Amino acid sequence: MSAAETSYQIGNESLIEVLPNASERLLGVLKKQGKIAHGALRVAVVGGGCSGLQYKMDLVDGPLDRDIMVTSNDVRVVIDPKSALFVAGSQLDWSDDLQSGGFKVSNPNAEVTCSCGESFFSVIAMSMSVDYFAELEQERILSIDLDSLRESFQMKAKEVHPDGGGDESDFDSLNHAHSILSDPFRRIEHLYELLFSSTIDSSGSLSSMAMDLFGTLEPIVSRADAIIKKKELATTGIQEALIARESIEVQKNLIEANGIIRSRIQEIVDSFGAIDASIEMDKDSGRKRMQISARELAFLGKWEHEVMMRMRSLI
């Protein structure tokens, strides 16, 4: 199927940027294969590799339905929506190193990478030896009472505060426990590790609702990036005034987008009680529900961060 017959989105370098060395190498290969006019590099994220996820790259004739196509340094890159969630903000480079040369992806979402540069793990594996629920005297459930959590933290923090002669490492540990349990995504990660002695996989398929939300958010963020770039390049008062008018509209869109994200996060948090009940009745069913919720929260957290970054740049 040709690119003209497909329905795909146009993205920009905020999704992925091809650096000059990689561009030169790719354009040479595309020219040799006779694909210089319409060919593209497909970048996908798939399960596997020595760190949990790995990159898969292929030269293709063009984008498929629902793909996102980015043109960077004269190279067209196509990415499917699911992979886009994990590569946003990445840079593609080329290394001539004899032992570990080839295409390399620098990915800001990769908390753990392996030396090969071809695989990564998108979530920091937390220690499974510490029960933060017990440390703050909370029931080991997702639907904890946040007021009770705060009161317990404040009482214990006062006892071990360094200013009162307490141990600084104990104080830091309490702060860390409180930050873990206060955050819905990190709480579900931690409870999963305690219940199942493994790290939750938040890289699986997303719900249709999340994919629809991605289709709403990505154009808003891309437009904001375009306005930010215009602001940087503006040299006259007239240009700045025109950009300011457009910027106000984009800021409104970003605020609305953030409201949608926060609403969806709250819906997931409101479902924690039902997940707790599911764990009690059928542990496997509860496990699956935790995995689904973790994926949604990871997705929403990422896009909330992207939206807030643009808002700060435009204010």
Salt bridges, closest charged atoms under 4 A:
ASP61 OD1 - LYS35 NZ 3.74
ASP67 OD2 - ARG42 NH2 2.40
ASP96 OD1 - ARG25 NH2 3.61
ASP131 OD2 - ARG140 NH2 2.69
GLU137 OE2 - LYS156 NZ 3.23
ASP147 OD1 - ARG150 NH2 2.64
ASP163 OD2 - HIS161 ND1 3.74
ASP225 OD1 - ARG310 NE 2.78
GLU246 OE2 - ARG223 NH2 3.77
GLU246 OE1 - LYS230 NZ 3.48
GLU249 OE2 - ARG223 NH1 3.42
GLU267 OE1 - ARG264 NH1 2.94
GLU296 OE1 - ARG264 NH2 3.51
GLU304 OE2 - ARG262 NH1 2.99
GLU306 OE1 - ARG310 NH1 2.34
